[in-house]
Amino acid sequence: MYFTVSHDFDAPLDAVEQAALSPELPELLVAGVRGLGSVHALESRAEDGELRRVLRFQASASLPLLGRRRTSPDRPSWEQHLGYRLLDHQANWSIVPAGERDEHAAWRRYFRSEGTYRLDPIPGGRTRRSVAGRIEVRLPVLGPALERFAVSKVRRIYDAEAEALCRLCERAS
């Protein structure tokens, strides 16, 4: 399932970029997304004009398809791998299921998600953030429903990220 998310910010590109790469962003995401238990930076390094960042997300809310059971720290989480190029203000990203146990890693063969993240200047000293991606769940019968569920959660996370970016831009000015 293909998706796009776009937000416009009343801040210049360099301020939005600095906010998007801020180490404070994961903490603000947890506060802004209901059902998101934690976000931890596993890697963040810059070299040759590219920031490489890996964030691990852990849900805290129950999944409708799993009934009333809540996710716990030993349940699957996911990692977002991002390579952001400072020169063109773009990134390629991928999301992979993550976990310490072998059965969590097995989900990788059923799930695939990747896309782009881009910041563009727009008139009036403003900035547009555009995210485009694809989520694929290769499971008979449940796959399309899980894809729709995942896309709705991804949209909520990017909406919360937009709010966090606004707050970080306000702090910096």
N, C-alpha and C positions, 0 to 999 in steps of 0.2 A: 504494500500500500504506500503510495507516494503522498507526501505532505509538504506544505510550506507554511512558514510562520514569519510575519514581518511586523516590526515595530519601528515607529519614528520617535526620535528623541530630540528634545529642545536643548541640545548640547553639541559642541563641535566634535568631529570624528576623533581627535586625539584624546578628549576627555572620556568619551564612551569606550574607546579602545583601552585606555588605562583602567577604567572600571571593570571591563570584561576580563582583563588579565589580573585583577586584584586578588591577592590571597584571602581577602575577606569575603569574596563572593560565595564560596560553599556554605559558610555559616548563615549568610543572609538567605540562601535558597532554602535551607532547612526551616528557617523561621517563616518563610513565605509559602511553603507548599504543604498543605494538609496531607497527612499520610506518608510524608517523607521522613524517615527516621534519622538518617544521617547522610552527610556527604563529606568524604575525606579526600584530600589531595594525596595521591600516592606518588606522584612524580610531577615536578615542575622545573624545567630547565630550558635555558635559552642558549642557542648556538647557531652561528651562521644566519642570523636574521630570522630564526624560527623559534617559537616557543612550543615546546612539547609538554603537554599536560595530560595526566591521567587522574580522573576523579572517580572514586568508588561511591555509588549510591546504594542505600539500603532502605527499603520500604518499611513502614511500621504499621500500615493499615492492612486489613484483610482484603484478599482478592475475591471478587464475587464468585469466580469459578471454583474456589477452594472452600466455599461455605464460610463458617464463622471462625475458622482457624486464623490466627494472626501470624504474620511472619515474625521470625525471631532471628537473632544474630547468626545462628548457624544455617539459616535458610539462604537461598540464592540472592545475590545482589547483582548489580551490573556495573560495568566500568565504561566510562566515556574516554576514548583516546582522541586527543585533539592535537593537530599540528598547525599552529597559527603562524602565517607568514606576515611579518611586519611590513614588507615592501608593498604588497598589494592588499593588505587588510582582509585577508581571506584565510579560511581554515578548511581542512578536510577533517572529518570526524568519523568515528565508528563506535558502536556500542556492542559490547559482548557480555553475555552472562558471566558472572564471577562467583566464586565460592571456594571454600576450603575443602569441601568433600567432593569425591569423584562424581557423584550423581549430579551435582550442580554443573560441573564442567561438561557433562554429557549434553546439556541444553544447547551448547554452542552449535551442534550440528542441526538443530531445529530452528535456530533464530539467527537473523542477520539484520543489521541496521547500519546505514552509512549515509553520509551526505556532506553538505557544505554549510559554512557559516561565513557571512560576509558583512562588512561595514562599508557604507558608501556615504559620502557627503551629499546633502541635498540642500536646495536653496534656503537662504536665511540662516546659514551657519548651523544647520541641523544635521542629524545623522540618521540613516536608515539601517537597521539590522535585519538581514534576511537569512533565514535558515531554510534549507530544502533538504529533504531526505527521503529515505525509503526504509520501511520496516517490513520484514518478511518472516512469517512464522510458518514453517513447513510441517504442519500437522493436519491430517485429514479431519474434516468437519469443524474442529475448534480453531484452526488457523485463522480464518477471516475474522472471527469474533475477537480473538486475542490481538490481532493486528489493529482493529478498531479501538479496543481498550487501550493498547499501548500508545497509539497516536493521540488519544484524548489525554493521557497522562503526560506525554511529551509536550503537548500544547500548554498544559497547565504549568509545567516546569519552565518553559520559555516565557510564559506570561509573568511568572514570579521572577524570573531572571531580569525581565525588562523593568519591573518595579525596583529590584535591587540595584540595577545599573543606574536608574534615576537617582536613587538615594546616594549612591557612591559619587555620582557626578555633582550632586548638590553639596556633599561634604567637601569635595575638592575645590569648589569655587568660593 
